[in-house]
């Protein structure tokens, strides 16, 4: 890949990762408590997962800047970001599946109790 292509990819990736940084800052309450609140019925994110979220977005932004600057240290930083992202998303998806399962179970109970009367 040519250096100009890598620089362009790095700039676009940096912009994308800065959106992730803003999302993290909203999650921790920098933009107000309403933005930091978990969705209704959703689980509160544990501290370790919040830390993985922070590592993922900040390492992603720094690594992307490194790509734009054609620095060799960018690759290991982006690997760290990927690992932290996977940890974060495993928790997010697991939490979402648990919430969906609970909602299905409660709706089945309601429909059975209505039908069984």
C-alpha positions in Angstrom: 0.0 0.0 0.0 1.3 3.4 -0.8 2.1 5.9 1.9 -0.6 8.3 0.7 -3.2 5.6 0.9 -2.1 4.7 4.4 -2.3 8.3 5.4 -5.8 8.6 4.0 -6.9 5.5 5.8 -5.3 6.7 9.0 -7.2 10.1 8.8 -10.6 8.4 8.2 -9.9 5.9 10.9 -8.9 8.7 13.3 -12.2 10.5 12.6 -14.1 7.3 13.2 -12.3 6.6 16.4 -12.9 10.1 17.7 -16.6 9.4 17.4 -15.9 6.3 19.6 -14.1 8.6 22.1 -17.1 10.9 22.2 -19.3 7.9 22.8 -17.1 6.7 25.7 -17.1 10.2 27.2 -20.9 10.3 27.0 -21.1 6.9 28.6 -19.1 8.0 31.6 -21.2 11.1 32.1 -19.1 13.9 30.7 -22.0 15.2 28.7 -24.5 14.7 31.5 -26.1 12.0 33.6 -28.9 11.3 31.1 -26.3 10.2 28.5 -24.5 8.0 31.0 -27.6 6.1 32.2 -28.1 2.5 30.9 -31.0 1.9 28.7 -34.3 1.0 30.4 -34.1 -2.5 31.6 -30.4 -2.7 30.5 -27.6 -3.7 32.8 -25.1 -1.3 34.2 -21.7 -1.8 32.6 -19.1 -3.2 35.1 -16.0 -1.2 35.8 -13.7 -3.7 34.0 -15.9 -3.5 30.9 -15.9 0.3 31.1 -12.1 0.1 31.3 -12.0 -2.1 28.2 -14.3 0.4 26.4 -11.9 3.2 27.3 -8.8 1.2 26.2 -10.5 0.3 23.0 -11.5 3.8 21.9 -8.4 5.7 23.1 -6.0 3.0 21.7 -8.0 3.0 18.5 -7.7 6.8 18.1 -4.0 6.8 19.0 -3.3 3.9 16.7 -5.2 5.5 13.8 -3.2 8.7 14.3 -0.1 6.5 14.2 -1.2 5.0 10.9 -1.8 8.6 9.5 1.7 9.5 10.6 3.2 6.2 9.2 4.5 5.1 12.6 5.5 1.5 13.2 4.1 1.6 16.8 0.6 2.0 15.4 0.1 -1.7 14.6 0.6 -3.0 18.2 -1.6 -0.2 19.6 -4.4 -1.1 17.2 -4.1 -4.8 18.2 -4.6 -3.7 21.8 -7.6 -1.7 20.7 -9.0 -4.8 18.9 -8.6 -7.0 22.0 -10.3 -4.5 24.2 -13.1 -4.0 21.7 -13.7 -7.7 21.6 -13.9 -7.9 25.4 -16.3 -5.0 25.5 -18.6 -6.3 22.7 -18.7 -9.8 24.2 -20.2 -8.3 27.3 -22.5 -6.0 25.4 -23.9 -8.8 23.2 -24.2 -11.2 26.2 -26.1 -8.6 28.1 -28.4 -7.9 25.2 -29.2 -11.6 24.8 -29.9 -12.0 28.5 -32.2 -9.0 28.4 -34.1 -10.3 25.4 -34.4 -13.7 27.0 -35.8 -12.2 30.2 -38.4 -10.2 28.1 -39.5 -13.3 26.2 -39.9 -15.3 29.5 -41.9 -12.6 31.1 -44.2 -12.1 28.0 -44.8 -15.9 27.9 -45.7 -15.9 31.6 -48.2 -13.0 31.0 -49.8 -14.7 27.9 -50.1 -18.0 29.7 -51.7 -16.4 32.8 -54.1 -14.6 30.6 -55.0 -17.7 28.5 -55.2 -19.9 31.5 -57.9 -17.9 33.2 
